[in-house]
Amino acid sequence: GDELHPKYNPMGSLSFVPGSVAVQNLFIRGVPHLFPPAVLVVYFILYFGLSAWTAGCALPGGLVCPHMILGAIVGRLFALFCLAVDMHDPDTTKSSIAWIPEFQNLLNAAPDSRRLFAHAAQIDPGVAAAVGASAFMGGSGRIMITLTVMMVEITADPKIIFPMSVATIVAVLVGNAFNHGLYHALISVQSLPFLPSHYADKSLGQLRASDVLPRLPNKEIAPVLCVHLVETRDSSRVRAALTSSHNGFPVLDRDKKVIGVVLRRAMAQVVAEAEAAGDEALRFGPVMDLHPFMVPGYFTLERTFQTFLLVSLRHLIVVDDSRVPLGVLTRHDLQEWEIHRRRKKNVGGLVEMQGLHGSHSL
């Protein structure tokens, strides 16, 4: 009968195993040509595309293992390139790497054992894969010390701390020179209300606080939903506030000037207590914030943004010179992408507003 010959498929050892096992296979030392360059290149292209496609989805697919696999592939390719260059050196006749006995069976399975195990350079592809994985994760996630410690624990080899640390630091510095890290970029992809320390677009500093308020189709500022200090239970303003998606509402006095801010939860509590007591009047004075932060409409957007950020505000009321509310700014309103969207939508109104506000001084 036919004799059974051991078979090995390098693509199968990466594709048909869990991600953690694929990482371990890429970290294998002592077998430099375990994964041919063509297999690594094809697998990198396919895996990179799928990783980028699933990185921003809502499913918890994870990013650590894909980063380690991609970085390990780059590291192994770099080591294989060094091996290819070293093959042309006539002085390289013996291997400087101790081959592990567990992989001696692959020597007999390979069609050309000399090509599989000959001409080993000083750079072991398994070590280069670990260094590449550390650099890839550091460059994408902007992590240095913690990542180095984690990779040393994974590889159980403290001897590679120095090359791994250097590669990680260089990757982080190069990444910072171009853009934010991947985790920071995913914040914008998910549209989370995260505010950076400053705007990347310096031209936003030329805008005013009133320029970023929501506007109607005719470019006028949309009216803000407010309540009076004392309302009735059947007030349309109270009903609209309780069913609104907003959470804070300016409280006005008889002259329609801002004297506080009341939260929707506190408003619902006042309504429930009034219904239980049979009282028709709703008094928001005891539950409102008596000292809300306010900025004039001609306040620069940069100073408005810094005020909101440094004080860790939830609502910032924009008023005119008479302390009449023009609108309420939240984290969503101060997002850079939201400001650009409103500028594009209301460019005509913004130009007009900037001309009107030019006469004000700070």
C-alpha positions in Angstrom: 0.0 0.0 0.0 0.9 3.7 -0.2 3.1 4.9 2.6 1.8 7.8 4.7 4.0 10.8 4.5 3.7 13.6 7.1 2.2 16.8 5.6 2.5 20.4 6.7 0.5 23.3 5.4 1.9 26.7 6.5 -1.3 28.6 5.5 -3.4 26.0 7.4 -1.4 26.6 10.6 -2.4 30.2 10.5 -5.9 30.1 9.0 -7.5 27.0 10.6 -6.5 27.6 14.2 -7.6 30.2 16.9 -5.9 33.5 16.9 -3.9 32.7 20.0 -2.5 29.5 18.4 -1.6 31.5 15.3 0.4 33.9 17.4 2.2 31.0 19.1 3.0 29.5 15.7 4.4 32.8 14.4 6.6 33.1 17.6 8.1 29.6 17.0 11.9 29.9 17.0 14.5 27.7 15.4 12.6 27.1 12.2 13.2 30.2 10.1 11.5 28.9 6.9 8.5 27.5 8.7 6.3 30.1 6.9 7.4 31.0 3.4 7.3 34.7 2.5 4.6 34.2 -0.1 2.3 32.7 2.5 2.9 35.5 5.0 2.3 38.2 2.4 -1.0 36.6 1.3 -2.2 36.0 4.8 -1.2 39.5 5.9 -3.3 41.1 3.1 -6.4 39.0 3.8 -6.1 39.3 7.6 -5.4 43.0 7.5 -8.5 43.7 5.4 -10.8 41.6 7.6 -9.3 43.2 10.8 -9.9 46.7 9.5 -13.4 45.8 8.4 -14.4 44.4 11.8 -12.4 46.9 14.0 -15.2 49.5 14.0 -18.2 47.2 14.3 -20.3 46.8 17.4 -19.3 43.1 17.9 -16.6 42.5 20.5 -14.1 41.0 18.1 -11.0 42.3 19.9 -8.0 44.1 18.7 -5.1 42.6 20.7 -4.8 39.3 18.9 -5.2 40.8 15.4 -2.5 43.3 16.2 -0.2 40.7 17.4 -0.7 38.5 14.4 -0.1 41.4 11.9 2.9 42.6 13.8 4.3 39.1 14.0 3.9 38.6 10.3 5.8 41.9 9.6 8.5 40.9 11.9 8.9 37.4 10.4 9.0 38.9 6.9 11.8 41.3 8.0 13.8 38.4 9.4 13.3 36.3 6.2 14.5 39.3 4.2 17.7 39.4 6.3 18.0 35.6 5.8 17.7 36.0 2.1 20.5 38.7 2.1 22.6 36.5 4.4 22.3 33.6 2.0 24.5 35.4 -0.5 27.3 35.7 2.0 29.9 33.0 1.2 31.1 32.9 4.8 27.7 31.8 6.1 28.0 28.0 6.0 26.7 27.0 9.4 23.7 27.8 11.4 24.0 30.0 14.4 20.6 28.9 15.8 20.1 25.8 17.8 17.3 23.9 16.1 14.7 22.6 18.6 14.3 18.8 18.5 10.5 19.0 18.4 10.7 20.2 14.8 13.1 17.6 13.5 10.2 15.6 12.1 9.6 18.5 9.7 13.0 18.1 8.3 12.0 14.7 6.9 8.6 16.0 5.8 10.0 18.9 3.8 10.6 18.3 0.1 13.9 20.2 0.3 15.3 19.9 3.8 18.4 21.9 3.0 16.4 24.9 1.8 14.1 24.6 4.9 16.8 24.7 7.6 20.0 26.0 6.0 21.6 29.3 6.1 20.2 30.7 9.4 21.2 34.3 10.2 21.6 35.9 13.5 18.0 37.2 13.5 15.6 34.4 14.4 12.2 35.0 12.7 10.5 33.9 15.9 12.3 36.6 17.8 11.6 39.1 15.1 7.9 38.1 15.1 7.7 38.9 18.8 9.5 42.3 18.4 7.2 43.1 15.4 4.1 42.2 17.3 5.2 44.5 20.1 6.0 47.4 17.7 2.7 46.9 15.8 0.6 47.0 19.0 2.6 50.0 20.3 2.3 52.0 17.1 -1.5 51.3 16.8 -2.5 51.7 20.4 0.2 54.1 21.6 1.2 51.8 24.5 4.8 51.4 25.6 5.8 50.2 29.1 2.7 48.1 29.8 2.9 46.5 26.3 6.6 45.6 26.8 5.9 43.9 30.1 3.0 42.0 28.6 5.0 40.8 25.6 7.9 39.6 27.9 5.4 37.6 29.9 3.9 36.1 26.8 7.3 35.1 25.3 8.8 34.2 28.7 12.1 35.6 27.4 13.5 38.6 29.3 16.5 38.7 27.0 14.4 40.5 24.3 13.3 43.4 26.5 15.8 45.8 25.0 14.9 45.2 21.3 11.3 45.0 22.1 11.4 48.3 24.1 13.3 50.1 21.3 10.9 48.9 18.6 7.9 49.9 20.7 9.1 53.4 21.5 10.1 54.0 17.9 6.7 52.8 16.7 4.9 55.1 19.2 6.9 58.1 18.3 6.4 57.6 14.5 2.7 57.1 15.0 2.3 60.2 17.1 4.0 62.2 14.3 1.1 61.3 12.0 -2.2 60.9 13.9 -3.9 59.6 17.0 -3.9 56.0 18.0 -6.4 53.4 16.9 -8.4 53.4 20.1 -8.6 57.2 19.9 -9.8 57.0 16.3 -12.5 54.5 17.2 -14.0 57.1 19.5 -14.9 59.2 16.5 -16.0 56.1 14.6 -18.4 55.3 17.4 -19.5 59.0 17.7 -18.9 58.9 21.4 -19.1 62.4 23.1 -15.4 62.6 24.0 -13.7 66.0 23.9 -9.9 66.2 23.3 -7.7 68.8 25.0 -7.9 71.0 21.9 -9.3 71.1 18.4 -7.1 69.7 15.7 -8.5 72.3 13.2 -7.2 75.6 14.2 -9.7 77.5 12.0 -12.4 76.6 14.5 -11.0 79.2 16.9 -12.3 81.9 14.6 -15.9 80.9 15.3 -18.2 82.2 18.1 -20.2 80.3 20.6 -23.5 81.2 18.8 -22.1 79.9 15.5 -22.2 76.2 16.7 -25.8 76.4 18.0 -28.4 74.4 16.1 -30.1 76.4 13.4 -33.3 76.3 11.4 -33.5 75.9 7.6 -33.6 79.7 7.3 -30.2 79.9 9.1 -31.7 81.4 12.2 -30.8 80.0 15.6 -33.3 77.3 16.7 -35.3 78.3 19.7 -34.2 76.7 23.0 -36.7 74.9 25.2 -36.9 76.8 28.5 -39.2 76.7 31.6 -40.3 79.4 33.9 -39.5 79.4 37.6 -43.2 78.6 38.4 -45.2 76.6 35.9 -48.5 74.8 35.9 -49.0 71.1 35.6 -50.7 71.4 32.2 -47.9 73.6 30.8 -46.9 72.7 27.3 -43.3 73.7 28.1 -43.1 71.2 30.9 -44.7 68.4 28.8 -42.3 69.1 26.0 -39.3 69.1 28.4 -40.3 65.8 30.0 -40.6 64.1 26.6 -37.5 65.7 25.1 -34.3 63.9 24.5 -32.4 66.7 26.2 -31.5 66.5 29.9 -31.1 70.2 31.1 -33.3 73.2 30.5 -32.7 76.9 31.3 -35.1 78.3 34.0 -36.3 81.9 33.3 -37.6 84.7 35.4 -40.4 87.0 34.5 -38.1 89.0 32.2 -37.1 85.8 30.4 -33.6 86.0 31.7 -31.7 82.8 32.8 -31.6 82.3 36.5 -30.8 78.6 36.7 -30.9 75.1 35.1 -33.2 72.2 35.9 -32.6 68.6 34.9 -35.3 66.5 33.4 -35.1 64.0 36.3 -35.6 66.8 38.9 -38.5 68.2 36.8 -40.2 64.9 36.8 -39.8 64.6 40.5 -41.5 68.0 41.0 -44.4 67.0 38.7 -44.9 63.8 40.6 -44.9 65.5 44.0 -47.3 68.1 42.8 -49.7 65.5 41.4 -49.5 63.6 44.7 -50.3 66.7 46.7 -53.0 67.9 44.3 -51.0 71.2 43.6 -51.4 72.8 40.2 -48.2 74.9 40.6 -44.8 73.6 39.8 -42.0 75.3 41.6 -38.5 74.5 40.2 -36.6 76.8 42.5 -35.7 74.2 45.2 -34.4 71.7 42.6 -32.6 73.8 40.0 -29.0 74.8 39.8 -28.9 78.5 40.9 -25.4 79.1 39.4 -25.3 77.8 35.8 -22.3 78.5 33.6 -23.2 81.0 30.9 -21.2 82.5 28.0 -22.2 85.3 25.7 -23.0 84.5 22.1 -19.9 86.4 20.8 -17.6 84.4 23.0 -14.9 82.7 20.9 -15.4 79.0 20.4 -11.9 78.2 21.7 -12.6 79.9 25.1 -16.1 78.3 25.1 -14.5 74.9 24.5 -11.9 75.4 27.2 -14.5 76.6 29.7 -16.6 73.6 29.1 -13.7 71.2 29.3 -11.8 72.6 32.3 -14.9 72.9 34.5 -16.2 69.5 33.3 -19.6 70.9 32.4 -22.6 69.0 31.2 -24.6 72.0 29.9 -23.3 75.4 28.9 -25.9 78.1 28.3 -25.2 80.7 25.5 -26.9 84.0 26.2 -27.1 87.4 24.6 -26.2 90.7 26.1 -29.5 90.7 28.1 -28.9 87.2 29.5 -31.7 85.9 27.3 -30.8 82.3 26.4 -29.8 81.6 22.8 -29.2 77.9 23.2 -27.6 75.2 25.3 -24.3 73.6 24.4 -23.5 70.0 25.3 -20.6 67.6 24.5 -22.3 66.6 21.3 -22.5 70.2 20.1 -18.8 70.7 20.7 -17.6 67.7 18.8 -15.3 68.7 16.0 -17.1 66.6 13.4 -20.4 68.0 14.5 -19.1 71.6 14.2 -17.8 70.9 10.7 -21.2 69.4 9.7 -23.0 72.5 10.9 -20.6 74.8 9.2 -21.1 73.0 5.9 -24.9 73.1 6.4 -25.1 76.7 7.6 -22.2 78.3 5.9 -24.2 81.3 4.7 -25.6 81.9 8.2 -22.2 81.6 9.8 -20.7 84.2 7.6 -23.5 86.6 8.4 -23.3 85.8 12.1 -19.5 86.4 12.2 -20.0 89.8 10.6 -22.6 90.7 13.3 -20.5 89.5 16.2 -17.4 91.3 14.9 -18.5 94.5 16.7 -18.4 92.8 20.1 -15.3 92.8 22.2 -14.2 90.4 25.0 
